[in-house]
Structures are given as C-alpha cells and as structure tokens.
Amino acid sequence: MTPELFHATNDEASAAARREVVARGLTERIRFRNIFYPEVQADFDARGGTRLPAWWDGATLHQGVDAVLAAIAAL
C-alpha cells in the first residue's frame, strides 16, 4: 500500500507536509492527492476526512499537520 498525502496547494499546513515529504526524500514512496480534483475529494470524504493535510496509511486517516508530520516521521 502506498501512503497518500491529501493536501491543498493553497494551504500552508499542507505545504508544510509536502515539504517534509520532500526533505525526507520520500516523494517516490508517497502518493500526493490534491483535494482540488473531484475524485480525490471523494476518496478523502470516503475515508472520513475533514481536515487537511491528511495522511492515509491504508488503515487510518491522520488529519491535521501535527498528526501528518508524526506519521511521516514514523516511516
């Protein structure tokens, strides 16, 4: 399962999460999901998403920048 980072390009917290993925050299291991696209919004909603950024690990949707950064750090 490839972890997914749900984000918005105009959101500073999402930008912080994207920067962390890049800084750790994980871009090839993570699927970036821009909430702008309807199919991504649908997947986010289906997983119970309410806050960005959000990290889907295949079982849990970690929401908010602190939870996302902790999930990234745990890789």
C-alpha positions in Angstrom: 0.0 0.0 0.0 1.3 3.4 -1.0 0.7 6.1 1.7 -1.4 9.0 0.5 -1.0 12.7 1.4 -4.2 14.6 0.9 -3.4 18.3 0.5 -4.5 21.6 -1.0 -2.0 23.7 -2.9 -3.2 26.9 -1.3 -3.0 25.7 2.3 0.1 26.5 4.4 -0.3 23.4 6.6 -0.5 21.2 3.5 2.7 22.9 2.2 4.5 22.0 5.4 3.6 18.4 5.0 4.7 18.4 1.4 8.0 20.0 2.3 8.6 17.3 5.0 8.0 14.5 2.4 10.5 16.1 0.0 13.0 16.8 2.8 13.0 13.2 3.8 13.4 12.0 0.2 10.1 10.2 0.2 8.5 11.6 -2.9 8.8 8.2 -4.8 7.1 6.4 -1.9 4.1 8.7 -1.3 1.1 9.4 -3.5 0.2 13.1 -3.4 -3.5 13.7 -3.6 -4.6 17.3 -4.4 -8.1 17.8 -3.0 -8.9 20.2 -5.9 -9.8 17.1 -8.0 -13.3 15.7 -7.5 -12.2 12.1 -7.4 -9.6 13.0 -4.7 -12.2 14.9 -2.7 -14.5 11.8 -3.0 -11.7 9.5 -1.7 -10.9 12.0 1.2 -14.6 12.1 2.1 -15.0 8.3 2.0 -12.1 8.0 4.5 -13.9 10.4 6.9 -11.7 13.4 6.0 -12.5 16.8 7.5 -9.0 18.5 7.9 -6.0 19.0 5.7 -3.4 17.9 5.4 -4.3 14.3 5.9 -2.2 11.1 5.7 -3.8 7.8 4.7 -1.7 4.8 5.7 -4.1 2.1 4.4 -6.0 1.8 7.7 -6.1 5.2 9.4 -6.6 8.8 8.1 -4.3 11.0 10.2 -5.6 14.6 10.0 -4.0 17.9 10.7 -0.4 18.9 10.3 0.8 17.6 13.6 -0.7 14.1 13.0 0.6 14.0 9.4 4.2 15.1 10.4 4.2 12.4 13.1 3.0 9.7 10.6 5.8 10.8 8.2 8.4 10.7 10.9 7.3 7.1 11.8 8.1 5.8 8.3 
